[in-house]
Amino acid sequence: MQFSSTLLLICAALIGCGTATEVRPCPKSKTRALTADEVTISNCPKNKCILKRNTEASITMKIKPERDFNELNSDIQGIILDVPLPFPGYYGTSACPHIYDAAGEKQVGCPLKAGETYTYKNSFKILPLYPTVTLEIHWGLGDKQGDAACFQIPAKIKA
């Protein structure tokens, strides 16, 4: 009986590990690299996000800034063949309305204090005008002095 319980726990752990989103650090960012446990994107299993046109994907990210931030802006781009292309309607917009407490329950907005944990929650539309293409999604939150959080993930936009 104990053997089957142990086997069940191991299988559950392996399945849980296999569904985490692959998160890569941003090459030009000096902020701490986020882990797969800190980023959740709908339709993003371990190897690649599959984003269908005419749908909406959601993102939740745990952030712990290394310095105070009075404002937080979004740097959201699709990188295709090493060319960064801003996501229309998201790039350069304020991220403050999407900042919640560490539990993700109470909207707190900006400013953000160094060393405190916050949850960023947002959703983004996969517009029908987006090409069906394999790309890297760059998702950064920061100000003119640097990032509070940044990551990149491999993705594919499908019809």
Secondary structure, 3 states (H helix, E strand, C coil): CHHHHHHHHHHHHHHHHHCCCCCECCCCCCCCCCCHHHEEECCCCCCCEEEECCEEEEEEEEECCCCCECCCEEEEEEEECCEEEECCCCCCCECHHHEECCCCCCECCCCECCCCCEEEEEEEEECCCCCCCEEEEEEEEEECCEEEEEEEEEEEEEC
